[in-house]
Amino acid sequence: MSEILKNDIKYFMESLPELRNINKDINEYSLADIKALADIFGVPIDYCFKYNLKQEEENIKEFSKHIKILALDVDGVLTDAGLYITTSEDEIKKFNAQDGIAIQFAIKKGITVILLSSGLRDEIISYRARMLKIPLFYVGKESKWEKLKMFAEENGINPQDVAYIVDP
């Protein structure tokens, strides 16, 4: 068993008090055990073999201390990238409620959240922004990156203090 995997199992076990009472030698964990732990933590199982998850968490915490703007692409990041159109030509997008909870957490931490979309209609995105109390969003054909850079410059925010999440 690799050192990375051993460290990740220890990290999982230390992170949840309920797991601390399991008396199992680190080398006795099966692939099914590791998959179950990864599922509990919402981590793809292959990450357990590639990354020191405790160190990754620390890196993310350190990085996130500096974030002032969280810019999120809508289609493919906040939605499943699908576009549902009804026979009456209404457009429907599916958003994940857990993303909304995470966005609210970021806002409470003082991070400015911006939604960006190159869609044609802004009604759905504007409604989702209102639901989440996000005052800043852009829907249009202009470069989302340029819009984000312009906002950051206008507000004196350095590019390294911006997290921009887009789909591939």
PLY file of the C-alpha trace (Angstrom):
ply
format ascii 1.0
element vertex 168
property float x
property float y
property float z
element edge 167
property int vertex1
property int vertex2
end_header
0.00 0.00 0.00
1.44 3.39 -0.98
2.32 6.05 1.59
-0.13 8.47 -0.06
-2.98 6.00 0.38
-1.99 5.24 3.98
-1.92 8.97 4.78
-5.32 9.48 3.17
-6.87 6.64 5.18
-5.41 8.14 8.39
-6.77 11.55 7.36
-10.25 10.11 6.78
-10.18 8.30 10.10
-9.00 11.38 12.01
-11.55 13.66 10.34
-14.68 11.87 11.50
-15.06 11.05 15.20
-17.41 8.17 14.31
-14.57 6.42 12.49
-11.97 6.74 15.24
-13.24 3.67 17.07
-12.57 1.32 14.18
-9.73 -0.95 15.23
-8.26 -1.96 11.93
-4.65 -2.01 10.87
-3.96 0.44 8.05
-2.78 -2.40 5.80
-6.07 -4.30 6.23
-8.19 -1.78 4.31
-9.68 -3.26 1.17
-10.52 -1.39 -2.00
-14.19 -1.49 -0.93
-13.25 0.15 2.40
-11.29 2.87 0.62
-14.14 3.47 -1.83
-16.61 3.77 1.06
-14.38 6.34 2.80
-13.91 8.28 -0.44
-17.69 8.31 -0.95
-18.29 9.63 2.58
-15.92 12.52 1.87
-17.15 13.10 -1.68
-13.72 12.38 -3.14
-13.17 10.40 -6.35
-11.46 7.17 -5.33
-8.55 7.70 -7.72
-7.61 10.84 -5.74
-6.86 8.60 -2.77
-4.07 7.00 -4.78
-2.71 10.24 -6.29
-2.96 13.01 -3.70
-2.18 13.62 -0.08
-5.72 14.82 0.73
-4.79 16.42 4.04
-2.11 18.51 2.32
-4.52 19.36 -0.51
-7.09 20.59 2.03
-4.44 22.75 3.71
-3.38 24.15 0.32
-6.98 25.02 -0.54
-7.53 26.69 2.83
-4.39 28.78 2.37
-5.31 29.70 -1.22
-8.88 30.57 -0.30
-7.78 33.06 2.37
-6.92 35.47 -0.45
-10.02 35.05 -2.63
-12.08 38.21 -2.96
-14.10 37.25 -6.05
-15.58 33.87 -6.93
-16.68 33.96 -10.56
-18.74 31.02 -11.76
-19.59 30.06 -15.29
-23.21 28.94 -15.33
-23.60 26.27 -18.01
-21.53 23.22 -17.17
-20.45 24.51 -13.75
-23.69 25.38 -11.94
-25.81 23.27 -14.29
-25.42 19.89 -15.93
-24.76 21.74 -19.24
-28.08 20.45 -20.55
-30.62 22.74 -22.12
-34.23 21.77 -21.82
-36.68 23.49 -24.15
-40.43 23.06 -23.87
-42.84 23.08 -26.82
-43.85 26.59 -25.77
-40.18 27.56 -26.27
-39.43 27.99 -22.59
-35.83 27.28 -21.60
-35.16 25.21 -18.49
-31.85 24.74 -16.66
-31.19 22.37 -13.78
-29.19 23.86 -10.89
-27.78 21.91 -7.96
-29.09 23.08 -4.58
-25.79 22.16 -2.91
-23.99 24.68 -5.14
-26.40 27.30 -3.82
-25.48 26.40 -0.25
-21.76 26.70 -1.06
-22.35 30.06 -2.76
-24.19 31.34 0.30
-21.27 30.19 2.46
-18.83 32.13 0.24
-20.98 35.25 0.42
-21.14 35.00 4.24
-17.33 34.80 4.24
-17.24 38.15 2.41
-16.44 36.81 -1.04
-18.08 38.61 -3.95
-19.78 36.05 -6.21
-20.36 36.71 -9.90
-22.29 34.51 -12.34
-21.17 34.56 -15.97
-22.92 33.07 -18.97
-22.69 33.30 -22.73
-26.35 32.30 -23.01
-28.86 34.16 -25.12
-31.49 34.80 -22.45
-30.90 36.06 -18.96
-34.26 35.34 -17.30
-33.24 32.03 -15.74
-29.81 33.23 -14.63
-31.19 36.48 -13.29
-33.80 34.52 -11.31
-31.15 32.16 -9.86
-28.96 35.17 -8.98
-31.89 36.79 -7.14
-32.63 33.53 -5.30
-29.04 33.45 -4.05
-28.85 37.23 -3.49
-26.05 37.60 -6.05
-26.23 41.16 -7.41
-23.58 40.65 -10.10
-24.15 38.51 -13.15
-23.50 38.78 -16.86
-25.29 37.07 -19.71
-24.18 37.85 -23.23
-21.81 37.26 -26.10
-18.94 39.46 -24.93
-15.94 37.72 -23.41
-16.78 36.57 -19.88
-13.10 36.77 -19.00
-12.93 40.41 -20.17
-16.06 41.27 -18.16
-14.52 39.67 -15.07
-11.17 41.46 -15.54
-12.99 44.78 -16.00
-14.98 44.29 -12.77
-11.83 43.34 -10.83
-9.92 46.36 -12.17
-12.80 48.74 -11.42
-12.85 47.47 -7.83
-9.08 47.40 -7.31
-8.89 43.62 -6.99
-5.74 41.81 -8.11
-6.14 38.90 -10.55
-4.53 36.51 -8.04
-7.41 37.24 -5.67
-9.99 35.98 -8.18
-11.17 32.36 -8.46
-12.82 31.74 -11.82
-14.43 28.34 -12.32
-15.32 27.36 -15.89
-16.10 24.13 -17.63
-13.62 22.69 -20.13
0 1
1 2
2 3
3 4
4 5
5 6
6 7
7 8
8 9
9 10
10 11
11 12
12 13
13 14
14 15
15 16
16 17
17 18
18 19
19 20
20 21
21 22
22 23
23 24
24 25
25 26
26 27
27 28
28 29
29 30
30 31
31 32
32 33
33 34
34 35
35 36
36 37
37 38
38 39
39 40
40 41
41 42
42 43
43 44
44 45
45 46
46 47
47 48
48 49
49 50
50 51
51 52
52 53
53 54
54 55
55 56
56 57
57 58
58 59
59 60
60 61
61 62
62 63
63 64
64 65
65 66
66 67
67 68
68 69
69 70
70 71
71 72
72 73
73 74
74 75
75 76
76 77
77 78
78 79
79 80
80 81
81 82
82 83
83 84
84 85
85 86
86 87
87 88
88 89
89 90
90 91
91 92
92 93
93 94
94 95
95 96
96 97
97 98
98 99
99 100
100 101
101 102
102 103
103 104
104 105
105 106
106 107
107 108
108 109
109 110
110 111
111 112
112 113
113 114
114 115
115 116
116 117
117 118
118 119
119 120
120 121
121 122
122 123
123 124
124 125
125 126
126 127
127 128
128 129
129 130
130 131
131 132
132 133
133 134
134 135
135 136
136 137
137 138
138 139
139 140
140 141
141 142
142 143
143 144
144 145
145 146
146 147
147 148
148 149
149 150
150 151
151 152
152 153
153 154
154 155
155 156
156 157
157 158
158 159
159 160
160 161
161 162
162 163
163 164
164 165
165 166
166 167
